Amino acid sequence: MKKKTSITTIFTDLGGVILTNGWDRHARQEAVTLYGLDAKEMEERHHLTFDTYEVGKLSLDEYLDRVVFYKRRKFSREEFSKFMYSKSRSYQPMIELMKKLKARYGLKIAVVNNEGRELNDYRIKKFKLGEFVDFFISSSFVHFRKPDVDIFKLALDVAQVPVRNIVYLDDRALFVQVAEGLGIRGIVHSDYDSTIEKLKALGLEL
C-alpha cells in the first residue's frame, strides 16, 4: 500500500537536477582552452549577452556572433556549436526517479528552467524528456527567466494545481526561495540521496 501524499505535481529545473548545465562556466573554460579564446573577453561578452539569449530574444547564432564570432576564427560555427551541445549529460538516477514517481503516484511533471531555445530543444530530444515531462516552462519559450516570479506564476497557470500540491526542485537556493514566496514547497537539490529523503518526507517514496 503506497503512502498518501498531498503532492500531485513536481516542478523541476533541468541543469543541475536531471541534466548537467547546458553551457556553464566550466564548459566555457574548456572552450577557451580548446579554441584558444580570450577568457576575459569571452566571459564579459557572455555575461552581457546570455540573459537575452535565455529569455528567447536571441538565436544561438546571434549569441555566438556576439560572444565568439565577432571576428574571424580558425574554426567553424558548426564545430563550436557541436562542442556546446556535447557538454550536456544526463543524471540518469534522477531521470529514473522522476519516471518512477510519476508512474507510482500519477504525478504531473513540469520543467521550469532558464535555457536558450536551441540548447533546450536539443536536450529535450537528446534525453527524451518528453517521455515523462508533461510541459516545459522554459525561459526561451515564455520570455521570462528565473528569478523573475512571473515564470513561476505562468507555471502555476499552466499546471492548474493548487500550490499546496506542488513541490519544486532546483539546485539554486535563490530560485527555490522565489517559488516558496508563492507558497510552493521547495527542495534545494544537492545530490540524489538527500533529495530522496526530502521527497520521502512529503510522502513521495518508491
N, C-alpha and C positions, 0 to 999 in steps of 0.2 A: 504494500500500500504506500503510495507516494505521499510525501509530506505536503500539507497545504501551504500555499504561498499566495500573497496578495499581488505578486509581480506577474504581470501579463505581457510586459514589453521590455526589451533591452535596447537602449540606445548605446552605441559603441563607437569609439574612434577607430580609425584604421591603423595609421602609423604609430608604432609603439605599443599596440594592443594585439591585433591579429596579423599585422604585417609589419615589416620594418618600415622606417620612414622612407618616403619616396625619393627625397632629394635633400638630405641633411648636410650638416657641415662636414661630417666625416667623408661623405661621398664627394663633396666639393673639394676637400683637401686632396683626395685621391685623384680627382680630375686635374687639379693644379699640377701635381707631380707627373702624372701620365702625359699630359699635353703641354707641359712647360708654360703654364699661365702665370700671370702676376697675381699672387694670392691676395694681396691687399686690395688691388683694384677690382678683382673679381668679387670679393666679399662686399665691397662698398656698392658696386653696381647691383649685386644680387639683393641686398637689403633695401635698396631704393626701388626695386622692381618687383620682387617676388610677391608681395601682398597683392599687387594689381593683377598678377597672373593667377594667383589662387582665387581671387574673387571673380574670375571669369571675364576680365576686361582686356586681357592679352592672350594671344595664342602662344603655344610653345615656341614657334618660330620667332615671334616678336620678342618673347623673353630672351631667347638666345641671341637675337640681333643686338639687344642692349647689353647683355652680360658677357658674351663670348665673341660673337662675330661682328663686333663694331669695327674690326679691322681684319685684314686678310690673315687667314690661318693656313697652316700646312696640312690640316685635317679637315674632313668634310663635316657638314652639319649632320648628315645621316650617321656618320661614325660617332659623333658626340652624343646624339640623341639615343643611339643604341646603348652607349655606355650608361646614360642616365637610367634607362629602363632596366638595365641589368642589375642595378643596385637593389631592386625590390626582391625581398624574400618573404616567405610566409612563416608565421609562428603556428605550425600545424597543430600542436596541442590546443591552442586557443580556438582555432577554427573548429576542431573536433568538439570542443566543449560547447561552442555556440550551437552546432548542429544537434548535439545530444540533448541539450536543454530545450531547444526548440521542439524537438520530437517528443520529449517526455512531458512537457508542460503546455504544449501548444502555443508557445510564445510568438509574438511579433518581434522581429529583429530589424533594427534600423541603424544605418551608419550615419553619424553626424560628424563630418570631418572637413578639414581645410586641405584642399588639393586642387591643383590645376587640372583642367579638363583632360588633356591628353594623357597625363600620368594616371589620373583617376580611371579613365576608360580602360587603359592598358591593364591596370591592376585588377579591376573588376573582372575582366575577361580572363586574364592570365591565371588567377587563382579561383575562378568560377564562383565568385562571391554571390552572384545572383541565385545560386542554388539554395541558399539559406537566408539571405538578406531580403526582407520584404520591400524596403525602399531606401533610397540614398539621398540624404540631405547634405550634399557636397557643396562646398563654398562656390565652386565654379559653376554649379548648376543653378544655385539660388541667389547668388550675388550678395551674400552675407558671409562673414567668416568669424569664427571664434576668436576672441571672446565677446563678440557682439551678441547680446542677449537675443536679438531678433532671429538668429539661426535656430535657437532652441524653441522659441515661440512658434516658428514655422514648423519645426519637427513635431511639436505638440498638436498643431492644427492638422497636420497630415495624419498623424497616428490616431487621433480621436480617441485618446485613452486618458483617464484621469491621472494627474501627476503622481498620486499615491501608488499607482500601479506600475510605475516605471523605475528602472534603475539604469544609471548611466556610467559607463566605463571609459576612463581616459587616463593616460599616463601623466597628464599635466594637471596639477592640483588647482591651478587658477581656473581652468575650464570647468572642472568639477564644481568649484565654488560658485561659478556663474550659474550653472544649471541648478544647483541647490538653492540659489536665490529665487528660483521659480517654484520651489517645492519638490524638485526631482531628487530622489535619493541618489547619491553618487558613490562610486568606488574609484579611488586613485589606484590604478593598476601599476604594480611594480614587477610582479612575477606571477607565474601560473598558480603556484601553491597558495600564496596569500590571497589571490583573487578567488580561488576555490573556497577558501574558508569564509571570506566575506559574503559570497553568494549563498553559502550554506546558512549563514545567519539570517538571510532573507527568505529561507525556505526553498532555495534552488539547489538541489543536490542530485547527484547521479546515483 
